[in-house]
Amino acid sequence: MPLSTIVVGGGIGGLSLAHELSIVGLPVVVLERAPKLATVGAGIIMNPNAMGVLEANGLAASVRSRSAPYLARETLDHRGRPLARRDYRPLYADGRLAVGALLHRAHLQECLHDGLLPGVIHLDARIVALDAGPDGVRVETEGGETFTGDVLVGADGIRSSVRARFFGAGEPEYLGYRSHRFVVPNRDGLEHFTEFLGHGRRVGLVPIGGGQLYVWTTFNSPRESRAWALESAEALPAAFDEFSDSRVRRAFGALASTDGVVCTDIEEVQRTSWARGRVALLGDAAHALTPNMGQGAGMAMEDAAVLAGELMRADRGDKDVPAALAAYVARRQQRVDTIARLSRQIGEEGQLTGVLACWLRNRRILRAARATERVQASLEGLLAWPPRDEARR
Ligand SMILES: Cc1cc2nc3c(=O)[nH]c(=O)nc-3n(C[C@H](O)[C@H](O)[C@H](O)COP(=O)(O)OP(=O)(O)OC[C@H]3O[C@@H](n4cnc5c(N)ncnc54)[C@H](O)[C@@H]3O)c2cc1C
């Protein structure tokens, strides 16, 4: 019997794993508690490494069909004065890196879902029991269904039940800022990811193709102050009125109501252990990271590709399931830790508040941007897929 996997959670990570396992012919079911797959949400950045995973698993073309290429990232201050420009195009020359893509989340979700055979995803699956023993795993749902398999994967997001059940409790850490995201028409015809750094707040404008502009924001706020920015269509723009660039003003001006605005607390999950016996965690369940590098979903996709490879080896009999899951963690942990740490640092710099601190930060960014070759080399190291050392495996 081929090795079978039960995945809890049908987000980007869970669907990616299901896709990776399906293409190597291993049976998989995905249990998703939502009654339908999310079609809401704003934009998403698929960095070159994420697109590298999608190139390898055959989904890149459908993802690119409704997206904008990620060619450059411009960083400006709150008045729109340029600080840095990172040109990704030299990194794409000769196929060194896969071309990054900027798109709507719903489209990404659709592409991941459409590649799966009917019967793989079980929606509205409310889990009432999770068990794992030396010989197999077992999941029961409220509807009375029982699923058995060889491996259980928790891809159930930042507040993972699988994590709580098998790896112990532990709340995500709130980092002191939250994000509001929405999509409006790209009236200024922006072609590049353009971010503005203010004082304790940032705005990013991301063209995602189809004449749409994804707007993401961050601002410092105590945890308990969640709702106020969404109380009216005026409250949110007012929180960002230090940004005087006309493109930012127009993006906020296009927001007729706050109905479609997604508000997320920025939190992290850091754990030393993501696998035990026949159970593993993947994506945000294992290592939710800050969004400052646009890499959380990318990390979940990389996890999925590596985990599927290890499960294929277990299926061939090269190793047993616990050894395969341990190898997955060993291959992923350092990479994820590096990205999470860099992402956290970018957030800390980006959320500075004092006038002097922000001025010094902007000077640092201006200075660092002049070392073009060093910037390009470090980007290439971070954004390669497979990572240079993994490519030899
Ligand atoms: C502001 C912001 C911007 C971001 N921008 C980017 C970006 O540009 N690029 C990028 O790569 N990443 C980005 N990320 C990160 C990215 O969104 C996440 O890392 C990614 O969605 C994680 O996917 P996941 O599948 O692990 O978890 P999730 O997307 O959270 O999916 C978990 C799924 O599990 C389901 N579920 C939960 N509990 C249960 C249960 N008990 N039973 C069954 N199902 C369950 C949920 O309904 C959900 O469908 C951003 C994050 C934030 C907060």
The ligand as an SDF file (V2000), in Angstrom:
LIG
                    3D

 53 58  0  0  0  0  0  0  0  0999 V2000
   -0.2700   41.0100    6.3170 C   0  0  0  0  0  0  0  0  0  0  0  0
    0.2690   39.7570    5.7080 C   0  0  0  0  0  0  0  0  0  0  0  0
    0.7770   39.7730    4.4160 C   0  0  0  0  0  0  0  0  0  0  0  0
    1.3460   38.6190    3.8810 C   0  0  0  0  0  0  0  0  0  0  0  0
    1.8600   38.6810    2.6290 N   0  0  0  0  0  0  0  0  0  0  0  0
    2.4990   37.6010    2.1240 C   0  0  0  0  0  0  0  0  0  0  0  0
    3.0840   37.6560    0.8340 C   0  0  0  0  0  0  0  0  0  0  0  0
    2.9920   38.6790    0.1390 O   0  0  0  0  0  0  0  0  0  0  0  0
    3.7490   36.5590    0.3930 N   0  0  0  0  0  0  0  0  0  0  0  0
    3.8620   35.4120    1.1300 C   0  0  0  0  0  0  0  0  0  0  0  0
    4.5150   34.4440    0.6890 O   0  0  0  0  0  0  0  0  0  0  0  0
    3.2800   35.3230    2.3510 N   0  0  0  0  0  0  0  0  0  0  0  0
    2.6050   36.3770    2.8490 C   0  0  0  0  0  0  0  0  0  0  0  0
    2.0100   36.3020    4.0820 N   0  0  0  0  0  0  0  0  0  0  0  0
    2.0700   35.0380    4.8340 C   0  0  0  0  0  0  0  0  0  0  0  0
    1.0450   34.0450    4.3450 C   0  0  0  0  0  0  0  0  0  0  0  0
   -0.2340   34.6280    4.2890 O   0  0  0  0  0  0  0  0  0  0  0  0
    1.0010   32.8440    5.2720 C   0  0  0  0  0  0  0  0  0  0  0  0
    2.2980   32.4580    5.6500 O   0  0  0  0  0  0  0  0  0  0  0  0
    0.3370   31.6740    4.5570 C   0  0  0  0  0  0  0  0  0  0  0  0
   -0.9840   32.0020    4.2190 O   0  0  0  0  0  0  0  0  0  0  0  0
    0.3620   30.4550    5.4680 C   0  0  0  0  0  0  0  0  0  0  0  0
   -0.3380   29.4120    4.8650 O   0  0  0  0  0  0  0  0  0  0  0  0
   -0.8060   28.1620    5.7440 P   0  0  0  0  0  0  0  0  0  0  0  0
   -1.4750   27.2620    4.7760 O   0  0  0  0  0  0  0  0  0  0  0  0
    0.3370   27.6600    6.5320 O   0  0  0  0  0  0  0  0  0  0  0  0
   -1.8330   28.7510    6.7890 O   0  0  0  0  0  0  0  0  0  0  0  0
   -3.2620   29.4150    6.5470 P   0  0  0  0  0  0  0  0  0  0  0  0
   -3.2600   30.2330    5.3050 O   0  0  0  0  0  0  0  0  0  0  0  0
   -3.6290   30.0880    7.8190 O   0  0  0  0  0  0  0  0  0  0  0  0
   -4.2430   28.1870    6.2900 O   0  0  0  0  0  0  0  0  0  0  0  0
   -4.6520   27.3550    7.3390 C   0  0  0  0  0  0  0  0  0  0  0  0
   -5.9210   26.6600    6.8900 C   0  0  0  0  0  0  0  0  0  0  0  0
   -6.2800   25.7220    7.8910 O   0  0  0  0  0  0  0  0  0  0  0  0
   -7.6600   25.8040    8.1640 C   0  0  0  0  0  0  0  0  0  0  0  0
   -7.8560   25.3430    9.5360 N   0  0  0  0  0  0  0  0  0  0  0  0
   -7.4900   25.9530   10.6860 C   0  0  0  0  0  0  0  0  0  0  0  0
   -7.8090   25.1970   11.7460 N   0  0  0  0  0  0  0  0  0  0  0  0
   -8.3800   24.0690   11.2630 C   0  0  0  0  0  0  0  0  0  0  0  0
   -8.8910   22.9030   11.8580 C   0  0  0  0  0  0  0  0  0  0  0  0
   -8.9030   22.7430   13.1820 N   0  0  0  0  0  0  0  0  0  0  0  0
   -9.4090   21.9360   11.0660 N   0  0  0  0  0  0  0  0  0  0  0  0
   -9.3950   22.0670    9.7110 C   0  0  0  0  0  0  0  0  0  0  0  0
   -8.9220   23.1610    9.0860 N   0  0  0  0  0  0  0  0  0  0  0  0
   -8.4070   24.1380    9.8430 C   0  0  0  0  0  0  0  0  0  0  0  0
   -7.9870   27.2690    7.9430 C   0  0  0  0  0  0  0  0  0  0  0  0
   -9.3650   27.4430    7.6860 O   0  0  0  0  0  0  0  0  0  0  0  0
   -7.1170   27.5930    6.7530 C   0  0  0  0  0  0  0  0  0  0  0  0
   -7.7590   27.3190    5.5370 O   0  0  0  0  0  0  0  0  0  0  0  0
    1.3970   37.4260    4.6330 C   0  0  0  0  0  0  0  0  0  0  0  0
    0.8550   37.3900    5.9240 C   0  0  0  0  0  0  0  0  0  0  0  0
    0.2930   38.5400    6.4570 C   0  0  0  0  0  0  0  0  0  0  0  0
   -0.2510   38.4820    7.8400 C   0  0  0  0  0  0  0  0  0  0  0  0
  1  2  1  0
  2  3  1  0
  2 52  2  0
  3  4  2  0
  4  5  1  0
  4 50  1  0
  5  6  2  0
  6  7  1  0
  6 13  1  0
  7  8  2  0
  7  9  1  0
  9 10  1  0
 10 11  2  0
 10 12  1  0
 12 13  2  0
 13 14  1  0
 14 15  1  0
 14 50  1  0
 15 16  1  0
 16 17  1  0
 16 18  1  0
 18 19  1  0
 18 20  1  0
 20 21  1  0
 20 22  1  0
 22 23  1  0
 23 24  1  0
 24 25  2  0
 24 26  1  0
 24 27  1  0
 27 28  1  0
 28 29  2  0
 28 30  1  0
 28 31  1  0
 31 32  1  0
 32 33  1  0
 33 34  1  0
 33 48  1  0
 34 35  1  0
 35 36  1  0
 35 46  1  0
 36 37  1  0
 36 45  1  0
 37 38  2  0
 38 39  1  0
 39 40  1  0
 39 45  2  0
 40 41  1  0
 40 42  2  0
 42 43  1  0
 43 44  2  0
 44 45  1  0
 46 47  1  0
 46 48  1  0
 48 49  1  0
 50 51  2  0
 51 52  1  0
 52 53  1  0
M  END
$$$$
